[in-house]
């Protein structure tokens, strides 16, 4: 736990140093690079999903090595609704046949896209990263496709503000080709760019909560939310009991935004981010009875991070408010860590630079499909220096 607390404390320290904007940009780039290395080089941390993505990539890489036909080997059947992700696998397989290098490349791509969005939209980089550490950091270990889909779709935010529909649609379609759940981002373009009265926001959220209690959201999640053919081996059930954590998180952020509503900027970009922050909360309420539906809120995560970081660092009582928000992010960070660590998914930390496995690792024991990786992490060509076509 201390290792993760140390990582969390770095942006907190940087925030209180209050350095100049140019240094903030350097910090953002360096810190996200460190996180990308920390996450990408970890030895299958996070659980089941890394193994299924690794196994699918290994199969695709074998086809590339053998100069076989991707169609004949049915590689597009792994993710039949997301050909973009399969094509990305194929492209990477021309440079490596090793799942660890593949995961590292995907992780670097995710954090590069995250850097682009935070650089473009956040006012206070350090505080935005603190929110990221509390809300989303751990999910970048394992939910590779959906996190990548979210960071891709955020490239379309400029086109929403500029009202360039076809460019917006193109980016959304690319994101959907990586994870079809990115379709949930499509309605953002059609939301009016204005600050809605708080009363209307509260009424809408209560209405969404009532719908969320019904069977409708779970049916939608089953159709569009998550599962590919390789993921069906794991139970990604849409149904579940009432998720009190979803409701508490949503209503807290709604209250926070409305309580500091007067500090929301009125430029088009800020309004888009505000709408996305509210959609984040609405999505949690809509899937309040779903075991995994809350993941669909991730597509609006950047709006929440940008809006909350701006509201927490401006206006009256900003010192107290920002301190409270940092404490909340620390709590959320520790909560996710503790829930994942039950399965030894995060600690003791180990990279793929050393062979072997961690004793008691639940995911390794249940999901390792190739013992060759145990004896030699880089036994499958980590780097291809020559490809004969």
HELIX and SHEET records of a PDB file:
HELIX    1   1 UNK A    2  UNK A   17  1                                  16    
HELIX    2   2 UNK A   21  UNK A   40  1                                  20    
HELIX    3   3 UNK A   48  UNK A   65  1                                  18    
HELIX    4   4 UNK A   75  UNK A   77  5                                   3    
HELIX    5   5 UNK A   83  UNK A   93  1                                  11    
HELIX    6   6 UNK A   99  UNK A  121  1                                  23    
HELIX    7   7 UNK A  125  UNK A  135  1                                  11    
HELIX    8   8 UNK A  137  UNK A  141  5                                   5    
HELIX    9   9 UNK A  144  UNK A  153  1                                  10    
HELIX   10  10 UNK A  154  UNK A  156  5                                   3    
HELIX   11  11 UNK A  157  UNK A  162  1                                   6    
HELIX   12  12 UNK A  165  UNK A  178  1                                  14    
HELIX   13  13 UNK A  180  UNK A  190  5                                  11    
HELIX   14  14 UNK A  198  UNK A  213  1                                  16    
HELIX   15  15 UNK A  216  UNK A  224  1                                   9    
HELIX   16  16 UNK A  231  UNK A  233  5                                   3    
HELIX   17  17 UNK A  244  UNK A  259  1                                  16    
HELIX   18  18 UNK A  261  UNK A  263  5                                   3    
HELIX   19  19 UNK A  268  UNK A  286  1                                  19    
HELIX   20  20 UNK A  293  UNK A  300  5                                   8    
HELIX   21  21 UNK A  301  UNK A  312  1                                  12    
HELIX   22  22 UNK A  318  UNK A  341  1                                  24    
HELIX   23  23 UNK A  362  UNK A  367  1                                   6    
HELIX   24  24 UNK A  372  UNK A  375  1                                   4    
END                                                                             
